[in-house]
Amino acid sequence: MGKIIDFIKDKGIRGTWDTVKFHYHSDIKYNYWFKKHRVTEKELLRQKNVKFKYEPKISIIVPAFYTEITMIEELIDSVKNQSYSNWELCISIGSPEDRKLIEILSQYSNCDKIKYIISERNLGISDNTNCALKLASGDYIALLDHDDVIEPNALYEIANAVQDKTIDMIYTDEDKVNYKLTRYVSPYFKPDFSIDLLRSQNYITHLLVIKNELLQKAGSLLPEMDGAQDYDLILRCAEYANKIKHIPKVLYHWRIIEGSTAGNAESKMYCYEAGKRALENHLDRCNIEAEVCYAKLLGRYHIKYKLLGKPLLSVVVANATLKDKRRIKEAIVSTDGNTNIEFIFVSDDDLYKAYNNGARQTKGKIILFVLGACFPIEKNSIYELLSLSMQEKVGIVAPKILYRDNKIKHAGMILGFKNKVGYAFRGCDRRATTYMNRAEQNGNYSVVSPEVFIISKEVFDNVGGYDIKNDCELTQVLFCDKIIKKGLRIVYNAFSEWRSENIETEKNKSRVCDWSNINKKDPYYNENLSLHKRLFELE
């Protein structure tokens, strides 16, 4: 009861309600949804008869340690029941005195697809996993925890995905399941690969599959990273990966047991400390100068990038009143810490014409665009945008924007919402814990709001600025799309917070756009989530 009271004090009534809507309330309908949508026996039979042109062997790696017999049996059965047959199960027993576990595995090993090895002493998770890896002869390596289970079509979906042989890393959606494997909760519907989200949290987790060649290049698991060994491995593999594939299906069930991080996030604080070290090592290998800090939520991180020099920042402010011009100037200068700034004020009924006009007048290498009455409210808001925008392969960075009442106005945008574009988490309380913490963490989006964003002048000029044929949301979508096609990322920065006092006019709301040429499938939004009612809820 005390934890509930503390939670309400921290989030407030409105923040608590918004958090419940995104999490606990949805568990009720998810259990029904999953059982309705899981693979059917008819489909499994069809899959068993499929002959792929390329049928890779998939080695499933399991580090076992004092594993409850029922759990290891259910794990093994979930592998044996796969509709795809070219697999092997490699189990390392890191608890050599556990005679019951050894006896059970000796019975299962009558099947030549199931191998096990017994260590001479108790091993940590990384060393135990590495022992299992020594048994593997597969083309791909799948990592599975000793108390979890996979869906019977999991390996089929993996094999189907890697028919494109350029793919060398795959992950799937997942959920949590109770001890008896009867109730499914907390679905984790992930976006396609997002490096900036990965640098904020280990959102990939399970089911992780890695091409053996890539694993050999990235290296085995490191004992000093125990607790976040999977996060460390994912980061190392991502550095070398040619193509990373996300399968938007729940194929992995993380069992909730007492003491596990699935059931109690505070039970393994050392995991989060190891995760911080893994991220620091990753940034060092990538030659990125930055400080890794803990974010407010456990297992979440805030990377504070080092500002590369003191470039002239050109602030282009469009359609501001005389009073707002003064307020914007004061707010930006007081929060910046970098005095090398020029301000350019422009006005036009067409916002994008105003931005194009303002950009032509700039002298700085970096341009910060601001629409009307929008002001930074955090001391580091400009620094956050500026330092991140200067990182390699970053095209645009946009902040979190709040309404006057501290509800979210902008935290990234989603393509395809009601066949147009929608604002992620719009109307949610600033303090709410949103889906996958997307509003509270940095991450990638296909499009961000034109209200405030930062971009290098070189990139802006290279894409030709704005196409001003349509003064509507479509214009910003097309602009962001040009940035992405240059191989650059669109990044939402949750730690730069602004407050908007701009009024949305009916003219802007009712503007008609031609969306026929826009690919509405957004890689940063999972297809199992709604595009018709409320974003980030079940379809």
C-alpha positions in Angstrom: 0.0 0.0 0.0 2.9 2.3 0.8 4.3 1.9 -2.7 1.0 2.8 -4.2 0.8 6.0 -2.1 4.4 7.0 -3.0 3.6 6.3 -6.7 0.5 8.6 -6.6 2.6 11.3 -4.8 5.2 11.1 -7.5 2.9 11.0 -10.5 -0.1 13.0 -9.2 -3.6 11.8 -9.8 -3.6 12.7 -13.5 -0.2 11.1 -14.1 -1.2 8.0 -12.2 -4.4 7.6 -14.3 -2.5 8.1 -17.6 0.1 5.5 -16.5 -2.6 3.0 -15.6 -4.2 3.5 -19.0 -1.0 2.6 -20.8 -0.1 -0.4 -18.6 -2.2 -2.2 -16.1 -5.6 -1.5 -17.6 -4.5 -3.0 -21.0 -3.4 -6.3 -19.4 -7.0 -7.3 -18.9 -7.7 -7.2 -22.6 -4.2 -8.3 -23.7 -4.6 -11.8 -22.2 -7.8 -12.3 -24.3 -6.2 -10.6 -27.4 -3.1 -12.9 -27.3 -5.0 -16.1 -27.0 -7.2 -15.0 -29.9 -4.3 -14.1 -32.2 -1.7 -16.7 -31.4 -0.8 -19.2 -34.1 -3.4 -21.9 -34.8 -2.9 -25.7 -35.1 -3.9 -25.4 -38.8 -1.2 -22.8 -39.4 1.4 -24.8 -37.5 0.6 -27.8 -39.7 1.1 -25.7 -42.8 4.4 -24.4 -41.5 5.7 -27.9 -40.9 5.2 -28.7 -44.6 7.0 -25.5 -45.8 10.4 -26.1 -47.5 12.5 -23.0 -47.5 15.2 -22.4 -50.1 17.5 -21.6 -47.2 17.0 -23.7 -44.1 19.5 -22.5 -41.6 20.2 -24.5 -38.4 19.2 -22.5 -35.3 21.1 -23.2 -32.1 19.1 -22.3 -29.0 21.4 -21.5 -26.1 20.2 -22.0 -22.5 22.2 -21.3 -19.4 20.6 -23.4 -16.6 21.3 -22.8 -12.9 19.3 -24.6 -10.2 16.4 -24.5 -12.6 13.0 -25.9 -11.3 12.3 -29.2 -13.1 8.8 -28.1 -14.3 10.3 -25.0 -15.8 13.1 -26.7 -17.7 10.6 -29.3 -19.0 8.2 -26.6 -20.2 11.1 -24.8 -21.9 12.3 -28.0 -23.7 8.8 -28.9 -24.7 8.3 -25.4 -26.2 11.4 -26.0 -28.4 10.5 -29.6 -29.3 7.0 -28.3 -30.4 8.5 -25.9 -33.0 7.0 -26.0 -36.5 10.5 -25.5 -38.0 12.6 -28.5 -37.6 16.2 -27.5 -38.2 17.2 -26.6 -34.7 19.4 -27.8 -31.8 19.1 -27.1 -28.1 22.3 -26.5 -26.2 22.1 -26.3 -22.4 24.8 -25.6 -20.0 24.3 -26.6 -16.4 26.1 -24.0 -14.2 25.1 -25.8 -11.0 27.0 -29.2 -11.1 25.6 -30.4 -7.8 22.0 -30.1 -9.0 21.5 -33.9 -9.6 17.8 -33.6 -10.4 18.4 -31.2 -13.2 21.2 -33.3 -14.6 19.0 -36.4 -14.5 16.2 -34.7 -16.4 18.5 -33.4 -19.1 20.1 -36.8 -19.5 16.7 -38.2 -20.3 16.0 -35.5 -22.8 19.4 -35.8 -24.4 18.3 -39.2 -26.0 17.1 -36.8 -28.7 20.2 -36.0 -30.8 18.9 -32.4 -31.2 19.3 -31.8 -27.5 22.8 -31.4 -26.0 24.0 -30.4 -22.5 27.2 -29.8 -20.7 27.9 -29.8 -17.0 30.4 -27.2 -15.6 32.9 -28.2 -13.0 31.9 -25.4 -10.7 29.1 -22.9 -10.2 29.2 -20.3 -13.0 27.9 -16.8 -13.6 25.4 -16.2 -16.3 27.9 -15.1 -19.0 30.4 -18.0 -18.4 27.5 -20.5 -18.3 26.1 -19.1 -21.6 29.5 -19.3 -23.2 29.8 -23.0 -22.2 26.5 -23.6 -24.0 27.8 -21.7 -27.0 30.6 -24.2 -27.3 28.1 -26.9 -28.1 26.5 -24.8 -30.9 26.9 -25.7 -34.6 24.1 -23.6 -36.0 24.1 -20.8 -38.6 22.1 -18.7 -36.1 22.2 -18.5 -32.3 19.0 -17.9 -30.3 19.3 -16.9 -26.6 16.7 -18.3 -24.3 16.5 -17.9 -20.5 16.1 -21.2 -18.5 12.7 -20.4 -17.0 11.0 -18.9 -20.1 9.2 -20.4 -23.1 8.8 -19.6 -26.8 5.8 -19.9 -29.1 5.7 -23.0 -31.5 6.1 -20.8 -34.6 9.0 -18.8 -33.2 11.8 -20.6 -35.2 9.7 -20.7 -38.3 9.3 -16.9 -38.2 13.1 -16.6 -37.7 13.8 -18.9 -40.6 11.4 -17.1 -42.8 13.0 -13.7 -42.0 16.5 -14.8 -42.8 15.6 -15.9 -46.3 17.1 -12.4 -46.8 20.6 -13.5 -46.1 21.8 -9.9 -45.5 19.9 -10.0 -42.1 22.2 -11.1 -39.4 20.4 -10.0 -36.2 16.7 -10.6 -35.4 14.5 -9.8 -32.5 10.8 -10.3 -31.8 8.0 -8.9 -29.6 7.5 -10.5 -26.2 5.3 -10.5 -23.1 5.2 -11.8 -19.5 3.4 -14.9 -18.4 2.4 -16.2 -15.0 4.1 -19.2 -13.3 1.5 -21.7 -14.6 1.7 -20.3 -18.2 -2.0 -19.5 -18.2 -2.2 -15.7 -18.1 -0.3 -13.4 -20.4 0.4 -9.7 -19.5 2.6 -6.7 -20.2 3.1 -7.1 -23.9 6.2 -5.5 -25.3 5.3 -4.4 -28.8 8.6 -3.0 -30.0 9.5 -0.6 -32.9 11.9 -1.6 -35.7 15.6 -1.0 -34.9 16.1 2.3 -33.2 19.7 3.0 -32.1 18.7 6.0 -30.0 16.1 4.1 -28.1 18.5 1.2 -27.6 21.0 3.7 -26.1 18.2 4.7 -23.7 17.1 1.2 -22.6 17.5 -2.5 -23.6 14.2 -2.6 -25.5 15.3 -5.6 -27.6 15.8 -8.2 -24.9 13.9 -11.3 -26.1 13.8 -13.2 -28.5 17.3 -12.4 -29.7 18.8 -14.3 -32.6 22.3 -13.6 -34.0 24.0 -14.9 -37.1 26.9 -17.1 -35.9 29.4 -15.1 -38.1 28.3 -11.9 -36.4 28.6 -13.4 -32.9 32.2 -14.6 -33.7 33.1 -11.0 -34.8 31.4 -9.3 -31.8 32.8 -11.8 -29.2 31.2 -14.0 -26.5 29.5 -12.8 -23.4 31.7 -11.0 -20.8 31.5 -12.2 -17.1 32.2 -8.6 -15.9 28.9 -7.6 -17.5 26.8 -10.1 -15.6 23.4 -8.6 -15.0 23.4 -6.8 -18.3 25.3 -9.3 -20.4 22.5 -9.4 -23.0 22.4 -5.6 -23.3 26.2 -5.6 -23.7 26.0 -8.3 -26.3 23.2 -6.5 -28.2 25.2 -3.3 -28.3 28.3 -5.0 -29.5 26.5 -6.9 -32.2 24.6 -3.8 -33.3 28.0 -2.1 -34.0 28.9 -4.8 -36.5 25.4 -5.8 -37.9 24.7 -5.4 -41.6 20.9 -5.5 -41.2 18.8 -5.9 -38.1 15.3 -7.3 -38.5 12.3 -6.9 -36.1 9.5 -9.5 -36.3 6.3 -7.8 -34.9 4.9 -10.9 -33.3 4.8 -12.1 -29.6 7.0 -15.2 -29.8 8.7 -15.1 -26.4 7.1 -15.4 -22.9 9.1 -14.1 -20.0 8.0 -16.0 -16.9 7.1 -13.9 -13.8 8.7 -15.6 -10.8 9.5 -14.2 -7.3 12.9 -12.4 -7.4 13.1 -12.1 -11.1 13.3 -8.7 -12.9 10.1 -9.6 -14.7 8.3 -9.6 -11.4 10.2 -6.9 -9.4 12.4 -4.3 -11.2 14.2 -3.4 -7.9 15.3 -7.0 -7.2 18.5 -6.8 -9.2 19.9 -3.3 -8.9 23.3 -4.6 -10.1 21.7 -5.3 -13.5 21.2 -1.5 -14.0 24.7 -0.7 -12.9 26.1 -3.3 -15.4 23.8 -1.8 -18.1 25.4 1.6 -17.5 28.8 0.2 -17.9 27.7 -1.6 -21.1 26.5 1.6 -22.5 29.6 3.5 -21.6 31.8 0.8 -23.2 29.6 1.0 -26.3 30.0 4.7 -26.6 33.8 4.4 -26.2 34.0 1.9 -29.0 31.9 4.2 -31.2 34.2 7.1 -30.3 31.3 9.1 -28.9 32.2 11.5 -26.1 29.3 11.4 -23.7 28.3 10.9 -20.0 25.9 8.1 -19.2 23.5 8.9 -16.4 20.6 7.0 -14.8 17.2 8.2 -15.9 14.4 8.4 -13.4 13.1 4.9 -14.2 15.2 1.8 -13.4 16.9 0.3 -16.4 16.7 3.6 -18.3 19.6 5.8 -19.2 20.2 9.4 -20.2 23.2 10.1 -22.5 24.6 13.6 -22.1 26.6 14.1 -25.3 29.6 16.3 -25.2 29.2 19.6 -27.1 31.7 19.5 -30.0 33.1 23.0 -29.9 31.0 26.2 -29.8 29.3 26.6 -33.2 27.3 29.6 -34.0 23.6 28.6 -33.4 21.1 30.4 -35.7 17.7 30.6 -34.1 15.0 31.1 -36.6 11.8 32.2 -35.0 8.7 32.3 -37.1 5.5 34.3 -36.6 6.2 35.6 -33.1 4.6 38.7 -31.6 6.9 41.5 -30.3 6.3 40.3 -26.8 7.1 36.7 -27.6 10.2 37.6 -29.5 11.6 39.2 -26.3 10.5 36.2 -24.2 12.0 33.6 -26.6 15.3 35.5 -26.7 15.5 35.7 -23.0 14.5 32.1 -22.4 17.0 30.7 -24.9 20.0 32.8 -23.8 19.3 32.0 -20.1 19.1 28.2 -20.7 21.8 27.8 -23.3 25.2 28.2 -21.6 26.6 28.9 -25.1 26.5 32.6 -25.9 27.4 32.1 -29.6 23.8 32.7 -30.9 22.1 34.7 -33.5 18.4 35.3 -33.7 16.5 35.7 -37.0 12.8 36.7 -36.8 10.6 36.0 -39.8 6.9 36.1 -40.6 4.6 34.6 -43.2 1.2 33.1 -43.3 2.9 30.0 -44.7 5.1 28.6 -41.8 7.3 26.7 -44.2 7.9 29.7 -46.4 8.9 31.5 -43.3 11.3 28.8 -42.3 12.9 28.7 -45.8 13.3 32.5 -45.8 14.8 32.4 -42.3 17.3 29.6 -43.2 18.6 31.7 -46.1 19.5 34.5 -43.7 21.4 32.3 -41.2 25.2 32.4 -40.7 25.5 29.6 -38.3 26.3 25.9 -39.0 23.3 24.8 -36.8 19.7 26.1 -37.2 17.1 25.9 -34.4 13.6 26.5 -35.8 10.9 27.8 -33.3 7.3 28.6 -34.1 5.8 31.5 -32.3 5.2 31.3 -28.6 7.3 28.3 -27.6 9.9 28.5 -24.9 12.5 26.2 -23.3 11.7 25.4 -19.7 14.6 23.2 -18.6 18.1 24.6 -18.0 19.7 22.1 -20.4 17.1 22.3 -23.2 19.2 24.0 -25.8 22.4 22.0 -24.9 20.5 18.7 -25.2 19.3 19.6 -28.7 22.6 21.1 -29.9 24.9 18.4 -28.6 22.8 15.5 -30.0 22.3 17.2 -33.4 26.1 17.3 -33.8 26.4 13.5 -33.6 27.2 11.4 -36.7 24.2 10.5 -38.9 21.8 12.6 -36.9 19.6 14.8 -39.2 16.9 16.3 -36.9 16.5 16.5 -33.2 13.2 17.7 -31.7 12.2 18.2 -28.0 9.4 17.3 -25.8 6.8 20.1 -26.0 4.2 20.6 -23.3 0.9 22.6 -23.1 0.5 25.2 -20.4 -1.2 22.6 -18.2 1.8 20.3 -18.4 0.2 17.8 -20.7 2.2 16.5 -23.5 1.8 18.2 -26.9 4.7 16.6 -28.8 6.8 13.5 -28.0 7.3 12.3 -31.6 4.8 11.6 -34.4 3.4 8.5 -35.9 2.7 7.9 -39.6 -0.6 6.4 -40.6 -2.7 7.5 -37.6 -6.3 7.8 -39.0 -4.6 7.6 -42.4 -2.6 10.8 -41.7 -0.2 11.5 -38.9 -0.7 11.4 -35.1 1.1 12.9 -32.1 2.5 10.3 -29.7 1.1 10.6 -26.2 -0.6 13.9 -26.9 -2.7 14.9 -23.9 -0.9 12.6 -21.4 0.4 14.1 -18.2 4.0 15.0 -18.2 4.6 12.8 -15.1 2.9 9.7 -16.6 4.9 6.5 -17.4 4.1 6.0 -21.1 4.2 2.9 -23.2 7.8 1.5 -23.3 8.7 4.9 -21.7 8.8 6.3 -25.2 7.9 9.9 -24.0 10.5 9.8 -21.2 13.4 8.5 -23.3 15.3 9.5 -26.4 14.4 7.6 -29.5 13.8 7.6 -33.2 10.7 8.6 -35.1 9.8 9.0 -38.8 8.6 12.5 -38.3 8.6 15.2 -35.6 6.7 18.4 -35.1 7.8 21.6 -37.0 7.1 23.6 -33.9 10.6 23.2 -32.5 13.5 21.3 -34.0 17.2 21.6 -34.7 19.2 20.7 -37.9 22.5 21.5 -39.4 22.4 24.2 -42.2 24.3 21.8 -44.5 21.6 19.1 -44.2 18.8 21.6 -44.6 20.4 23.0 -47.7 21.2 19.5 -49.1 17.6 18.4 -49.1 16.5 21.8 -50.5 14.6 23.0 -47.5 10.8 22.7 -47.5 8.6 21.9 -50.4 6.0 24.6 -50.0 3.3 23.2 -52.3 1.2 22.1 -49.3 1.0 24.1 -46.0 0.0 21.2 -43.8 1.3 18.2 -41.8 2.2 16.5 -45.1 4.9 19.2 -45.7 6.7 18.2 -42.5 6.4 14.5 -43.2 7.9 14.9 -46.7 10.7 17.1 -45.2 11.6 14.5 -42.6 11.4 11.8 -45.2 14.0 13.6 -47.3 16.3 13.6 -44.3 15.8 9.9 -43.7 16.5 9.1 -47.3 19.9 10.7 -46.8 20.7 8.0 -44.3 20.2 10.3 -41.3 18.1 9.8 -38.2 15.2 11.7 -36.8 15.6 11.9 -33.0 13.2 12.8 -30.3 15.0 14.2 -27.2 12.9 13.7 -24.0 15.3 15.7 -21.8 14.9 19.0 -23.7 11.5 20.3 -22.6 9.6 23.3 -24.0 6.3 24.9 -23.3 4.0 25.9 -26.2 1.5 28.8 -25.9 0.7 28.6 -29.6 -3.0 28.3 -30.5 -4.0 25.7 -33.1 -6.3 27.3 -35.5 -9.2 25.6 -37.3 -7.5 26.6 -40.6 -4.6 24.4 -39.8 -6.7 21.6 -38.5 -9.0 21.4 -41.5 -6.3 21.7 -44.2 -6.7 18.8 -46.7 -3.5 17.0 -47.8 -2.9 14.3 -50.4 -1.5 11.3 -48.5 -1.6 8.9 -51.5 2.1 8.8 -52.0 3.1 8.4 -48.4 4.0 5.0 -47.0 1.8 4.8 -44.0 3.6 1.9 -42.3 5.8 3.5 -39.7 8.9 1.5 -38.7 8.9 3.1 -35.3 5.4 2.1 -34.5 4.4 -1.6 -34.0 1.7 -2.8 -36.3 -0.1 -4.6 -33.4 -0.9 -1.2 -31.9 -3.9 1.0 -32.9 -3.8 3.5 -35.8 -7.5 4.2 -35.4 -8.5 5.0 -31.8 -5.7 5.9 -29.4 -2.0 5.5 -30.2 -0.1 2.8 -28.3 -3.2 0.8 -27.4 -4.0 -2.6 -28.8 -5.4 -2.6 -32.4 
